[in-house]
């Protein structure tokens, strides 16, 4: 072995050893939380008390996505809904009680994103778990939809018809007994494209290749756990064994067997784990910024290659009775379509900005004026003139080249609308903030503050590094890219050490 290679081996040993000691503990968290994120339904009935979490996860003033919106039926009947389910109050907010009878166990199964009421359908809630109707005897009951993916993104009303929007299709029903399923038409000049963000998200989770892809990524997670544990054993085992036992056969057998499996798992999975780490780095700022709005062609025969041009793109819907058109928010922007759903047209005026995370609020306040809320802020949008007003800054908004963070200082996750004189939005971090208000919003009751967190949401907080914000402060945003970079160094250095040292030993044995 030449001197140059020996120098590189020494360097790689240092680069592999010391970053690996730290990254092994973090890799265990990444792998375990990633498996949970890949199977939300499986873990949906497991709750985690917020009392054992950092103080930043305590509900205060309806923050942290605690509220998704409200439904006003009368002065005495006002429903408030969100991650904790449904609550019943009134316009004065002088009464309050839970309205969660019938929901399946697990806080994730009570996460409601929209509610509506019609005379024929009754009270209806759209949730992450599907569509639910309310029965006075049984409480909330699941409604079977003619779809594989039953996750609801919005529920609206057009006269006596209930509009149920999923991530892929629009459903219409009058009485919840039969549904008309509509695949919305492709827009003019449609191109089969997807965002780089969505592509990397699907590749990172394995969903790009369907269930088998997700299971393969789960397997990678298990491999990472094995690599982390065997790596830690290799480092700490000699330190806990007495020196006089170092030469024993048992010690050498344990050390040799552990290292052999560490190497086998490592060289077989290095390329796949490396790819997974790289894709994960681009799903969080700062590497997210350059790809947030970039487009790419859909790769044939993957999960994103779908005959439905709106597959996984639909977010919000509203029927405008004066203009006789639907206003639909998608991950590709806003679209208008007529009553017959014949053509999806882009607005002829400027659109308000919407975060890559999607539109969280779409509320009509006048014949042609809407409030649009997302993590990019809250905007008043006139769909006829294109006038856009930033309600967070109090200034008119003009389209400019997007630079900097893909989120604003006003991270709008919901809108609470009683009437045009009483509107509040919920900022993810700050909670309820008035837009217009003749009265104060309901102070958060203890039953809401004590709502637990789902295991899936905890997994997301761990996987993105937000769980460490209480320690790292604003620098937590660098947790994912720096962890990914460390993992790349560990994987590359480990692979070359195996190739140079252990492969070299094998070749020498063969020659002997």
ChimeraX attribute file (.defattr): number of C-alpha atoms within 10 A of each C-alpha:
attribute: neighborCount
match mode: 1-to-1
recipient: residues
	/A:1	8
	/A:2	6
	/A:3	8
	/A:4	8
	/A:5	11
	/A:6	13
	/A:7	11
	/A:8	15
	/A:9	17
	/A:10	12
	/A:11	13
	/A:12	19
	/A:13	16
	/A:14	14
	/A:15	18
	/A:16	23
	/A:17	16
	/A:18	12
	/A:19	15
	/A:20	24
	/A:21	16
	/A:22	15
	/A:23	18
	/A:24	22
	/A:25	14
	/A:26	18
	/A:27	22
	/A:28	19
	/A:29	17
	/A:30	24
	/A:31	21
	/A:32	18
	/A:33	22
	/A:34	23
	/A:35	21
	/A:36	21
	/A:37	21
	/A:38	20
	/A:39	14
	/A:40	16
	/A:41	14
	/A:42	11
	/A:43	16
	/A:44	21
	/A:45	16
	/A:46	15
	/A:47	19
	/A:48	17
	/A:49	13
	/A:50	19
	/A:51	11
	/A:52	9
	/A:53	13
	/A:54	13
	/A:55	10
	/A:56	15
	/A:57	19
	/A:58	20
	/A:59	21
	/A:60	19
	/A:61	21
	/A:62	26
	/A:63	21
	/A:64	19
	/A:65	18
	/A:66	26
	/A:67	30
	/A:68	26
	/A:69	25
	/A:70	24
	/A:71	18
	/A:72	20
	/A:73	14
	/A:74	10
	/A:75	12
	/A:76	15
	/A:77	15
	/A:78	21
	/A:79	23
	/A:80	25
	/A:81	26
	/A:82	22
	/A:83	24
	/A:84	27
	/A:85	26
	/A:86	24
	/A:87	17
	/A:88	19
	/A:89	21
	/A:90	18
	/A:91	19
	/A:92	13
	/A:93	17
	/A:94	9
	/A:95	13
	/A:96	15
	/A:97	12
	/A:98	16
	/A:99	18
	/A:100	16
	/A:101	16
	/A:102	17
	/A:103	19
	/A:104	16
	/A:105	12
	/A:106	19
	/A:107	21
	/A:108	27
	/A:109	20
	/A:110	24
	/A:111	25
	/A:112	28
	/A:113	24
	/A:114	25
	/A:115	26
	/A:116	23
	/A:117	19
	/A:118	16
	/A:119	10
	/A:120	13
	/A:121	18
	/A:122	14
	/A:123	15
	/A:124	23
	/A:125	27
	/A:126	26
	/A:127	26
	/A:128	19
	/A:129	19
	/A:130	20
	/A:131	25
	/A:132	22
	/A:133	20
	/A:134	20
	/A:135	14
	/A:136	7
	/A:137	8
	/A:138	10
	/A:139	14
	/A:140	21
	/A:141	17
	/A:142	16
	/A:143	15
	/A:144	14
	/A:145	17
	/A:146	12
	/A:147	12
	/A:148	6
	/A:149	14
	/A:150	21
	/A:151	18
	/A:152	25
	/A:153	22
	/A:154	27
	/A:155	25
	/A:156	20
	/A:157	19
	/A:158	16
	/A:159	10
	/A:160	14
	/A:161	18
	/A:162	23
	/A:163	22
	/A:164	28
	/A:165	24
	/A:166	26
	/A:167	20
	/A:168	23
	/A:169	21
	/A:170	19
	/A:171	21
	/A:172	19
	/A:173	18
	/A:174	20
	/A:175	15
	/A:176	19
	/A:177	10
	/A:178	13
	/A:179	18
	/A:180	12
	/A:181	15
	/A:182	13
	/A:183	15
	/A:184	19
	/A:185	16
	/A:186	16
	/A:187	17
	/A:188	10
	/A:189	6
	/A:190	9
	/A:191	12
	/A:192	15
	/A:193	16
	/A:194	20
	/A:195	19
	/A:196	21
	/A:197	23
	/A:198	20
	/A:199	21
	/A:200	20
	/A:201	17
	/A:202	20
	/A:203	21
	/A:204	24
	/A:205	23
	/A:206	21
	/A:207	21
	/A:208	22
	/A:209	17
	/A:210	14
	/A:211	13
	/A:212	12
	/A:213	18
	/A:214	21
	/A:215	18
	/A:216	16
	/A:217	24
	/A:218	22
	/A:219	15
	/A:220	21
	/A:221	23
	/A:222	16
	/A:223	20
	/A:224	23
	/A:225	20
	/A:226	18
	/A:227	25
	/A:228	22
	/A:229	17
	/A:230	23
	/A:231	21
	/A:232	17
	/A:233	17
	/A:234	17
	/A:235	15
	/A:236	12
	/A:237	15
	/A:238	14
	/A:239	10
	/A:240	8
	/A:241	11
	/A:242	9
	/A:243	10
	/A:244	7
	/A:245	12
	/A:246	13
	/A:247	9
	/A:248	10
	/A:249	10
	/A:250	11
	/A:251	15
	/A:252	13
	/A:253	11
	/A:254	14
	/A:255	18
	/A:256	13
	/A:257	13
	/A:258	17
	/A:259	17
	/A:260	14
	/A:261	14
	/A:262	20
	/A:263	21
	/A:264	13
	/A:265	17
	/A:266	20
	/A:267	16
	/A:268	12
	/A:269	18
	/A:270	21
	/A:271	14
	/A:272	13
	/A:273	21
	/A:274	18
	/A:275	13
	/A:276	20
	/A:277	21
	/A:278	18
	/A:279	20
	/A:280	22
	/A:281	23
	/A:282	23
	/A:283	22
	/A:284	19
	/A:285	18
	/A:286	16
	/A:287	15
	/A:288	18
	/A:289	19
	/A:290	17
	/A:291	15
	/A:292	22
	/A:293	16
	/A:294	11
	/A:295	14
	/A:296	14
	/A:297	14
	/A:298	18
	/A:299	14
	/A:300	9
	/A:301	10
	/A:302	14
	/A:303	19
	/A:304	24
	/A:305	17
	/A:306	14
	/A:307	9
	/A:308	15
	/A:309	19
	/A:310	19
	/A:311	17
	/A:312	17
	/A:313	19
	/A:314	26
	/A:315	23
	/A:316	27
	/A:317	26
	/A:318	21
	/A:319	21
	/A:320	17
	/A:321	12
	/A:322	9
	/A:323	11
	/A:324	11
	/A:325	17
	/A:326	20
	/A:327	23
	/A:328	20
	/A:329	23
	/A:330	19
	/A:331	21
	/A:332	17
	/A:333	18
	/A:334	21
	/A:335	20
	/A:336	21
	/A:337	20
	/A:338	16
	/A:339	13
	/A:340	8
	/A:341	14
	/A:342	12
	/A:343	16
	/A:344	19
	/A:345	16
	/A:346	17
	/A:347	15
	/A:348	12
	/A:349	13
	/A:350	17
	/A:351	20
	/A:352	26
	/A:353	22
	/A:354	25
	/A:355	21
	/A:356	19
	/A:357	13
	/A:358	21
	/A:359	25
	/A:360	25
	/A:361	26
	/A:362	24
	/A:363	17
	/A:364	20
	/A:365	14
	/A:366	12
	/A:367	13
	/A:368	15
	/A:369	18
	/A:370	20
	/A:371	21
	/A:372	27
	/A:373	30
	/A:374	26
	/A:375	24
	/A:376	25
	/A:377	23
	/A:378	31
	/A:379	27
	/A:380	23
	/A:381	24
	/A:382	21
	/A:383	20
	/A:384	14
	/A:385	12
	/A:386	17
	/A:387	18
	/A:388	24
	/A:389	19
	/A:390	19
	/A:391	17
	/A:392	17
	/A:393	13
	/A:394	9
	/A:395	11
	/A:396	12
	/A:397	17
	/A:398	13
	/A:399	10
	/A:400	6
	/A:401	4
	/A:402	12
	/A:403	8
	/A:404	10
	/A:405	15
	/A:406	19
	/A:407	17
	/A:408	15
	/A:409	13
	/A:410	21
	/A:411	23
	/A:412	30
	/A:413	28
	/A:414	31
	/A:415	28
	/A:416	25
	/A:417	20
	/A:418	18
	/A:419	11
	/A:420	12
	/A:421	12
	/A:422	17
	/A:423	18
	/A:424	21
	/A:425	26
	/A:426	27
	/A:427	27
	/A:428	19
	/A:429	20
	/A:430	15
	/A:431	22
	/A:432	26
	/A:433	20
	/A:434	16
	/A:435	17
	/A:436	14
	/A:437	15
	/A:438	9
	/A:439	13
	/A:440	13
	/A:441	18
	/A:442	17
	/A:443	11
	/A:444	15
	/A:445	13
	/A:446	10
	/A:447	10
	/A:448	19
	/A:449	17
	/A:450	14
	/A:451	19
	/A:452	21
	/A:453	21
	/A:454	24
	/A:455	23
	/A:456	26
	/A:457	18
	/A:458	20
	/A:459	22
	/A:460	18
	/A:461	16
	/A:462	18
	/A:463	23
	/A:464	21
	/A:465	21
	/A:466	20
	/A:467	19
	/A:468	18
	/A:469	16
	/A:470	13
	/A:471	11
	/A:472	14
	/A:473	10
	/A:474	11
	/A:475	10
	/A:476	17
	/A:477	18
	/A:478	18
	/A:479	21
	/A:480	24
	/A:481	20
	/A:482	13
	/A:483	21
	/A:484	22
	/A:485	16
	/A:486	18
	/A:487	24
	/A:488	19
	/A:489	18
	/A:490	25
	/A:491	22
	/A:492	17
	/A:493	21
	/A:494	22
	/A:495	20
	/A:496	18
	/A:497	21
	/A:498	16
	/A:499	14
	/A:500	16
	/A:501	14
	/A:502	14
	/A:503	13
	/A:504	14
	/A:505	12
	/A:506	11
	/A:507	11
	/A:508	10
	/A:509	9
	/A:510	8
	/A:511	6
	/A:512	6
